[in-house]
Amino acid sequence: MNKISHKFTAAQLLLTEAQFCAWIGQSAPGTTIQYHSGFLAIDTVRASSDLLEHERKELVRVGRRAWWAFEHSLVHLVQRRLATDRFAYLAIARARPKKMHASLLSVLAQHDETGGLANPNISLRQSRS
């Protein structure tokens, strides 16, 4: 059985959820951002992550926000293999859906998981404190 060795993932927190939201709000279709480098499934789990706890929690928020943006047709999510057990996680901006008449900020403000995040420059952690 192959065992994943997280020793080689060298996880890095590349940006915060707020920075990711700001990028989504101002990105042109086709632009790309790398939101994680490592092995996301390992790096977000407390027992296996080499990140500091506050960084791991922020990475969880970034990953959830990336998935949310994908589900709302704002980005494509792709991975690029960098090495064994190490990937670059990329978001590629899509053209805004025609059905989305509200601004991105309005959509974020109304989203249940954000607790009404009114400003994409404020992370979820800060807005719930």
C-alpha positions in Angstrom: 0.0 0.0 0.0 1.3 3.4 -0.9 1.7 5.7 2.1 1.6 9.5 1.5 4.6 11.1 3.2 3.7 14.6 4.2 7.3 15.3 4.9 7.8 16.2 1.3 4.8 18.5 0.9 6.4 21.6 2.3 3.1 23.3 2.8 3.0 27.1 2.4 0.1 29.4 3.2 0.3 31.6 0.1 -2.7 33.9 0.7 -5.5 34.5 3.1 -9.2 34.1 2.4 -9.6 37.9 2.2 -6.9 38.1 -0.4 -8.4 35.3 -2.4 -11.8 37.1 -2.3 -10.3 40.4 -3.4 -8.6 38.6 -6.3 -11.9 37.0 -7.3 -13.6 40.5 -7.2 -11.0 42.2 -9.5 -9.7 39.4 -11.7 -10.1 39.4 -15.4 -11.3 36.1 -17.1 -8.3 33.9 -17.7 -6.1 35.2 -15.0 -4.6 32.7 -12.6 -3.6 32.7 -8.9 -1.9 29.9 -6.9 -3.7 29.6 -3.6 -1.8 26.7 -2.1 1.4 24.8 -2.6 1.6 21.4 -0.9 -0.9 18.6 -0.5 -4.3 20.2 0.4 -5.9 17.1 1.8 -3.0 16.6 4.2 -2.2 20.2 5.0 -5.7 21.0 6.2 -5.9 18.2 8.7 -4.7 19.0 12.2 -3.0 15.6 12.8 -1.0 15.7 9.5 -0.3 19.4 8.8 3.1 21.0 9.3 1.5 24.4 9.3 1.0 26.4 12.5 -2.6 26.0 13.8 -3.7 29.5 12.7 -2.2 29.0 9.3 -3.9 25.6 8.9 -7.3 27.1 9.8 -6.8 30.0 7.3 -5.9 27.4 4.7 -9.2 25.6 5.4 -11.0 28.9 4.8 -9.1 29.5 1.6 -9.9 26.0 0.3 -13.6 26.3 1.2 -13.8 29.8 -0.5 -12.1 28.4 -3.6 -14.6 25.6 -3.8 -17.5 28.1 -3.2 -16.2 30.2 -6.1 -16.0 27.1 -8.3 -19.6 26.2 -7.4 -20.7 29.7 -8.3 -19.0 29.5 -11.7 -16.5 32.2 -10.8 -13.3 30.1 -11.2 -12.0 26.9 -12.6 -9.9 24.9 -10.0 -6.9 23.0 -11.3 -3.8 21.3 -9.8 -0.3 21.1 -11.2 2.0 18.4 -9.9 5.2 19.9 -8.7 6.8 16.7 -7.2 5.8 13.5 -5.4 3.0 14.5 -3.0 3.3 18.2 -3.8 0.9 20.2 -6.0 0.3 23.8 -7.0 -3.4 24.6 -6.5 -4.6 27.1 -9.0 -7.8 29.1 -9.5 -8.4 30.5 -13.0 -10.9 33.4 -13.2 -14.0 32.8 -15.4 -16.2 35.3 -17.1 -18.9 36.4 -14.7 -22.1 34.4 -15.1 -24.8 36.4 -16.9 -27.3 35.3 -14.2 -25.2 37.0 -11.5 -26.7 40.5 -11.5 -25.5 41.4 -8.0 -21.9 42.5 -7.4 -19.6 39.9 -6.0 -19.5 41.8 -2.7 -23.3 41.5 -2.4 -23.1 37.8 -3.1 -20.4 37.4 -0.4 -22.3 39.5 2.1 -25.4 37.2 1.7 -23.6 33.9 1.8 -24.6 31.8 4.8 -21.1 30.3 5.5 -19.5 33.7 5.7 -21.8 34.9 8.4 -22.5 37.9 6.2 -19.0 38.8 5.3 -19.6 42.4 4.3 -16.0 43.2 3.2 -13.8 40.8 1.3 -10.8 42.5 2.8 -11.8 41.1 6.2 -11.2 37.4 6.8 -13.9 35.2 8.3 -11.8 34.8 11.4 -11.8 38.5 12.0 -15.4 39.1 11.2 -16.6 36.4 13.7 -14.4 37.6 16.6 
